[in-house]
Every structure is written in C-alpha cells, then in structure tokens.
C-alpha cells in the first residue's frame, strides 16, 4: 500500500475511533471532563461507594460485628439479597435526582455498569430482570420509568431478558415524603402481577433506582413469590 494512502487510512481510522470511543470522558456525578473511567478523583473522595460492613439482606451499612440489620431481623424479607454499589448521599444523590427528574437518561448506562460489576463480584445468578413499575401518570409526566431504563441497560450487559410483569395500578404518595412506617404500607394494593407463568421457578432480579427502607422491593417481591429466588438491585442505598 502507498505510504501516503496508508497514512490517510490510519488518520481516518483514528478519527472514527475517537468519535466512537472518545479519550475524554465526563464524570457521571459532577460532569467534569476526565481522561478515563467514569468518576473523577474529587467525587471519589466523597465516600460514594456502598462499602463497609453491610446487612447481608438489604445491603445497608451496619455496625461491625453484625450480619443483619435490625429491620431485617424483625421481619423476614421476601427477597434473598439486595445490592447497590453506591451510597445515596452527596454527589450520588444529586446525579440520581437528575437522572430521575431532569431527563438525564444517558446516566443509566454508566449506573448499570457499576450494578453489573457488583452482581458479577457477588456471583448473583438470575434468569430474568423485572423493573419496579411506575404509574402511567408518572411516566407521562417524566417521559420514562427510571427503573425500566436501568433494567434495559442491565439486560444489554448481562444478556438477560427484561420482563414487564408488574404494573402499578394506583398513583401512590411519593415514598421520599414518608417516614419508615408509612413507607411500609404506602404501596399496599398499588401494584399487580400481570404474568405468573413468566416468573414461576425463575431466578429474578428486581431493579429500582434507589433502595431506602426496602419497602418498594418488598412489595414487588411479595407479588413474585412463585419465583425460585428473588434478588434486588439499585444504583444506590440510603444508609
């Protein structure tokens, strides 16, 4: 191949690669330009990861020496284990609120990457992915269901299908406006199961954006009781 032609070919190839895989990235939390990865050094210093001694059921941070939090001790969960890579605080909270309220759907891919990594490390095996449903009025107002968008990205990463077997029939009060006890009853009779055969004897992964008290996950897991095992995941865990 002529050297000039070869040089032009390499230059064109580099331009294409730079377009598809840019060297400059933006931090998923603060939006700052960074050379690689997903998170800038400043945001990494904000204690963003859900690390430390966590409840073996709901993944909340607990005192050293304990295995299960007080809430999970008092009431047996319908799901086997929940996983969330981040803590719902500071820059993480701000980014998730943007994702949920400001139409920043593009963050779902990055969030799903960290969830998938956590699931892989924990060796979680599941057959189908079930997103937590949003009411049709909420979807119309926002334009999308954050849990569904996240579930779709996880499906791409794990090659597991998404099954929309849960449907929200009642527009309930916003969970974030309620205290712990109110959250446990707010979702009662608000969600229905559409297809029992799709989940029977399957290992299921429930997907939500945030786990706070676990009430939403618990409500969904109760409806999926014919499944073999039920796991849950979210972007972040409130601690």
N, C-alpha and C positions, 0 to 999 in steps of 0.2 A: 504493500500500500504506500502511495506517495506520502512523504513525511508531512507536507502541508495539509493534505487531506486528513491524515491521521490526527494531526493536532486539532483541526477543526472538529473532527468527530469526538475527540476526548472533551473538548470545550463544551460542545453541545450536550454530551452525556452528563458533564458536571452541572450544567445549568438545570437540566431535567432533574437530576438527583437533588440538587439544592432546593428545587421547587417542591418536590415530593417529600424530602426529608431535610428540612432546614436545619442549619447548625445552631441558629439562635432559637431558644425556646422561652416561653413565659412561665413564671411560677404560677401554679394553679391556685395559690392562695392570695398573693398580692399583685400578680400580673407583671411583675418586674422581669425584664429580659435576663435570661440566664444562659450559659453556654451549653448545658445539657441537663438531663434528668427532668424532674417535674417540680422540684421545690428549691427555692433559694436558701442560702445559708442563714439569712436573718429569720425566715419563717421556721427553719429547722431548730432555731434557738428558742422557739416559743413553746416547747414541750407539747408538740402536736400529736404525737403517736399515743395510742391506747396501750401503753406498756405498763409493766409492773405486775404486782400480784392481783389477778383479776378473777372474778367469780367464774367458776367452771361451767356455769349455766348461762347467765345473762351477760357476761363479759364486762361487768362494771368493776371499777377499781375498788379493792377491799384491803383490809389490814393484813399485814404479813402474818403468816401462820394459819389463816383461814382459807378454806377452799370454796365455800359458797356464801353468798351474801345473805343477810337476814331475810330479805323478801323471798328469795328462792328457798330458804329453809322453811318458812312459814307456809308457803303454798307451792305445791309441785307444778312445774311448768308443763305445758302441752308440747313444747318443742324441746329437742335434745340439747342444743347448744346454739348460742348466738355469737357472731363475730363482727367486729367493727375495727378497722385499722386506725382510726383517728379519734381524738377526744373532741367533743362538741364544745369548743371554747375558743375565744380569741379569733385568730385569723381563719381557723377552720369554720367556726360558726358563721363568720362574715361571708365566706365563699359559698357555703351551703345555702344561706339565705338568698344569695344572688342566683344560685342555681335554681332555687325553688320559686323565687318571686320576680326576678328580673330577666327571665328568659335565657339565662346562660346555660343552655342545654349542652354546649360544647364541652363543659366540665365533666359530663357524665363519663366520657371515655377514660379520662385520667382517674376519676374516682373508682371506676370499675376495675382499672388495672391494679390499684392497691388492694381492693377487696379480693380480687382473683389471686393475688400473691399470698394474701393471708390464708385463704382457703386451701391453697396448694401446700403451704407450710404446715397447716394443721391436718392435711391429708383428708379433707372432707370429701366424701363421695356422694354425689346426688344425681338423680336422673332427669329431673325437670326443674325449671325455675318458675316461681309464682310471685308476681309483683303484688304488693299491697295495693288494693284498688282506691281510686279517688272517685268521688261523686261526680256525676256528669256536669253539674253546675260548676264545680271547682275546676274541672278540666276545660270547660268552655271559657271560664274567666282567665285561667292561666295560659291555656293553649295546649297543655300537655299534662300527663301524670308523671312526676319526677321519678317515682319508683319504677314505672314501666320503661322509661327511657334508660334508666340504670340497668334494669333487667335485660334489655335488648343488647346493651354493650357487654354485659357479662356473658350473654349467650354467644356472642361473637368470639370471646376469649376462651370459653370453655367448651364450645361446640355442644352445649346442652340446650334443648328447646324451651321456649317460654310458653307457658300455658296460662291464659287468662281465665282461670276457673273461679275467681272471686269477683263479685260485683257489689258495689256499695249502693244500697237502695235508699238510704237516708242521709241527708246532709247533717252531720253532727257538729257540735261545738268544736272549735279548734283545740286540740289537745294541749298546746302550749299555754293556753289560758287557764288550765285547770290544775288543781293540786293532785297529789298522788292518788288519793281515794276516789276522786271524781274521774280521773283518767281510767280507772279500772272498770267503771260502769258506763262511761260515755258512749262506747261503741256497741253496747248490747243491742242485738237485733237490727244492726245497721248494715251488716254485710251478709250476703248469701253465697252458697256454693252452687255453681252452675252445672258442674260435670263431675260426678263422683267417680265414674269409671276411669277418668283421666289420671286420677291421683291414687287409686287403690293399689296398695302394696308397692308404691314407689317411694324412693328417697327424694324428698322435696327440699328445695332451698327457697325460703321466703325472702323477698327483697324489699327493703324500705330505705328511706334516706337517712333517718335518724332513729336511734333507739334511746328512749328516755327512761320510762319505767318498765317497758316491755309489754304494756297493755295492748298496743296495736298488734304486735307479733302474736301475743297470746290469743287474742280474738280470732285471728286468721288461723292459727294452729289448731284451735278447737274445732273449726269447721273442716279441717283437713285430717281428722282423726283416723280415717281409714288408710292413711299413708303408712308406709313401713317405718320410716324415720323422718323427722322434720327438723331442719336446721334453719337458721335465720342469719341474715347479714344486713349491714347498713354501712353508710360512709363513716358515720361517727357514733360514739356512745357518750351520752351525757353522764358525767361522773360526779 
